[in-house]
Amino acid sequence: MRIFIFIITLLATASANASTMLLWSCHLLEGHTIEEVKAKNSAWLKAVNELSEYKVESYVLESIAASDMTAFRYIDVFENPVHWGQVRSKMEDGALDDIDSQLNESAKCQEASLYEASES
């Protein structure tokens, strides 16, 4: 019963003009470049979009002026919280383990936050 209420709550929070965004805060590891990160993120995006009927969008935010030029962010955009949960579940089952390990060779991500975004 709890799962049913949880799913209904998630569906109720999603609206036609809203999306769910996952923001990762990361740092390049020594000897790696942002170009490597972008290439690996493109491979991740292609693979993740094969997991679901909805499409994920993903962006790499590169620092152009910062006290730490190794810092960067990923923003992954999902259709709604349910879509994010579906992808997350498949990832936990190992669907993207190879690509995730490749991403972890280039960067370390210490923090992630999930947001509901809507136009204002």
DOLO-588685 format. One record per residue: residue in one letter; x, y, z of N, C-alpha, C in turn. Coordinates in pm, whole numbers, padded with zeros to 5 digits, always signed. Example, Ala and Ser with C-alpha at 12.3 -4.5 7.8 and 13.67 -1.06 7.14 Angstrom:
<recs>
A+01319-00569+00780+01230-00450+00780+01320-00330+00780 S+01285-00225+00708+01367-00106+00714+01290+00003+00787 
</recs>
This chain:
<recs>
M+00082-00120+00000+00000+00000+00000+00087+00126+00000 R+00197+00123+00075+00285+00240+00080+00341+00273-00057 I+00380+00169-00133+00436+00192-00267+00331+00259-00355 F+00208+00214-00346+00099+00273-00425+00083+00421-00392 I+00081+00453-00263+00067+00594-00221+00187+00674-00269 F+00307+00618-00260+00428+00686-00305+00419+00718-00455 I+00378+00621-00535+00368+00643-00680+00262+00748-00711 I+00150+00742-00645+00044+00843-00666+00096+00982-00629 T+00169+00991-00520+00226+01120-00478+00323+01172-00583 L+00410+01085-00634+00504+01127-00738+00431+01175-00863 L+00330+01101-00904+00254+01141-01023+00183+01274-01001 A+00135+01296-00881+00064+01421-00852+00158+01541-00855 T+00286+01520-00824+00380+01632-00824+00426+01670-00965 A+00413+01578-01059+00456+01606-01196+00346+01684-01268 S+00386+01785-01342+00290+01861-01421+00337+01866-01565 A+00251+01916-01653+00281+01915-01797+00407+01994-01830 N+00434+02103-01759+00549+02188-01792+00665+02170-01695 A+00662+02064-01617+00767+02042-01519+00856+01927-01564 S+00975+01927-01512+01066+01815-01535+01145+01793-01407 T+01211+01680-01400+01292+01646-01284+01438+01656-01325 M+01516+01731-01247+01657+01755-01280+01746+01703-01169 L+01849+01630-01211+01948+01579-01119+02076+01658-01141 L+02123+01725-01038+02243+01808-01045+02355+01742-00966 W+02464+01710-01038+02582+01650-00977+02691+01755-00965 S+02760+01761-00850+02877+01847-00831+03001+01759-00833 C+03093+01789-00925+03206+01699-00951+03337+01775-00965 H+03446+01698-00966+03581+01749-00992+03652+01653-01087 L+03729+01711-01177+03814+01629-01264+03922+01564-01180 L+03955+01442-01212+04067+01376-01148+04195+01414-01221 E+04305+01410-01151+04434+01451-01208+04465+01371-01335 G+04509+01444-01437+04546+01382-01564+04430+01364-01660 H+04311+01409-01623+04194+01394-01710+04142+01531-01753 T+04069+01534-01863+04021+01661-01919+03870+01665-01924 I+03817+01784-01935+03673+01803-01947+03623+01743-02079 E+03709+01740-02181+03670+01679-02308+03643+01530-02291 E+03725+01463-02209+03702+01321-02178+03568+01303-02109 V+03540+01390-02012+03414+01384-01938+03296+01400-02033 K+03306+01497-02123+03196+01521-02218+03174+01400-02309 A+03282+01339-02356+03269+01222-02444+03207+01105-02368 K+03251+01083-02245+03195+00974-02166+03050+01002-02128 N+03017+01127-02102+02878+01162-02071+02789+01139-02193 S+02839+01167-02312+02761+01140-02435+02733+00990-02449 A+02832+00907-02418+02812+00761-02422+02710+00718-02317 W+02718+00778-02197+02622+00747-02091+02482+00785-02136 L+02468+00903-02196+02336+00951-02239+02275+00857-02344 K+02356+00814-02438+02307+00722-02540+02256+00592-02475 A+02334+00539-02380+02297+00415-02313+02174+00432-02225 V+02168+00541-02152+02054+00561-02061+01924+00580-02140 N+01934+00639-02257+01813+00659-02338+01761+00530-02402 E+01840+00425-02392+01792+00294-02437+01717+00219-02327 L+01716+00274-02205+01653+00207-02091+01505+00238-02074 S+01456+00341-02142+01320+00386-02115+01260+00448-02240 E+01128+00457-02241+01060+00519-02355+01078+00671-02355 Y+01097+00729-02238+01122+00873-02229+01270+00900-02253 K+01301+01018-02297+01440+01056-02324+01494+01144-02213 V+01618+01117-02177+01692+01198-02081+01772+01300-02160 E+01785+01420-02108+01877+01520-02162+01988+01535-02059 S+02110+01558-02103+02221+01572-02009+02314+01682-02055 Y+02364+01759-01959+02452+01872-01988+02573+01865-01896 V+02687+01907-01947+02808+01922-01866+02831+02072-01854 L+02832+02121-01731+02857+02263-01705+03003+02280-01669 E+03077+02344-01758+03221+02362-01742+03249+02499-01682 S+03338+02504-01585+03376+02632-01524+03454+02716-01625 I+03417+02843-01636+03495+02934-01719+03566+03039-01634 A+03519+03056-01510+03585+03144-01414+03547+03093-01275 A+03643+03036-01204+03615+02981-01072+03745+02968-00995 S+03734+02962-00863+03854+02943-00782+03910+02801-00800 D+03824+02707-00840+03867+02570-00866+03825+02532-01008 M+03920+02538-01099+03888+02512-01240+03871+02363-01271 T+03891+02277-01171+03862+02134-01193+03717+02102-01162 A+03645+02198-01106+03504+02176-01070+03416+02185-01194 F+03318+02098-01200+03217+02105-01306+03089+02041-01255 R+02984+02051-01331+02855+01993-01293+02795+01915-01409 Y+02718+01814-01374+02630+01748-01470+02488+01790-01434 I+02406+01813-01533+02262+01826-01513+02195+01725-01603 D+02121+01633-01541+02045+01533-01614+01898+01566-01599 V+01827+01576-01711+01687+01618-01711+01599+01499-01749 F+01507+01466-01660+01414+01356-01679+01273+01411-01697 E+01185+01334-01758+01048+01378-01782+00975+01412-01653 N+00993+01330-01549+00923+01347-01423+00991+01257-01319 P+00947+01264-01192+01011+01181-01089+00997+01031-01115 V+00888+00990-01176+00868+00848-01205+00972+00801-01308 H+00995+00881-01412+01096+00849-01512+01233+00837-01447 W+01269+00932-01361+01396+00925-01290+01404+00795-01210 G+01297+00760-01139+01295+00639-01059+01312+00513-01142 Q+01250+00511-01260+01264+00395-01348+01409+00378-01393 V+01469+00487-01434+01609+00482-01479+01699+00444-01362 R+01677+00504-01248+01759+00476-01129+01752+00328-01092 S+01631+00272-01097+01612+00131-01065+01692+00041-01159 K+01688+00072-01288+01763-00007-01386+01914+00009-01366 M+01955+00129-01327+02098+00150-01300+02142+00071-01178 E+02058+00067-01075+02091-00010-00955+02099-00159-00985 D+02027-00203-01087+02032-00343-01129+02154-00372-01219 G+02238-00270-01243+02362-00290-01316+02359-00258-01463 A+02250-00196-01511+02236-00170-01654+02346-00082-01712 L+02406+00004-01632+02508+00096-01683+02640+00087-01607 D+02666-00024-01545+02787-00038-01463+02915-00007-01540 D+02927-00056-01664+03049-00032-01742+03072+00116-01769 I+02966+00184-01810+02979+00328-01840+03003+00408-01713 D+02934+00372-01604+02957+00442-01478+03101+00429-01433 S+03160+00312-01448+03301+00296-01407+03393+00380-01494 Q+03360+00394-01623+03441+00480-01711+03430+00627-01668 L+03309+00669-01631+03291+00807-01583+03373+00830-01456 N+03375+00732-01368+03447+00745-01241+03599+00746-01259 E+03648+00706-01374+03793+00713-01401+03838+00857-01425 S+03747+00942-01471+03781+01079-01509+03744+01183-01406 A+03644+01151-01324+03592+01253-01232+03539+01189-01105 K+03535+01270-01001+03474+01229-00875+03359+01324-00846 C+03242+01267-00826+03123+01346-00795+03088+01323-00649 Q+03092+01432-00571+03072+01421-00428+02927+01441-00385 E+02850+01509-00467+02718+01551-00422+02620+01549-00537 A+02496+01509-00507+02389+01512-00607+02261+01561-00540 S+02183+01636-00615+02056+01687-00566+01952+01668-00676 L+01831+01629-00637+01722+01609-00731+01623+01723-00715 Y+01586+01785-00828+01498+01902-00826+01378+01882-00917 E+01268+01943-00881+01153+01955-00972+01164+02095-01030 A+01164+02104-01162+01180+02233-01228+01057+02262-01313 S+01015+02389-01312+00904+02430-01397+00930+02571-01447 E+00871+02601-01560+00887+02735-01617+00817+02837-01528 S+00873+02956-01523+00809+03062-01444+00774+03178-01532 
</recs>
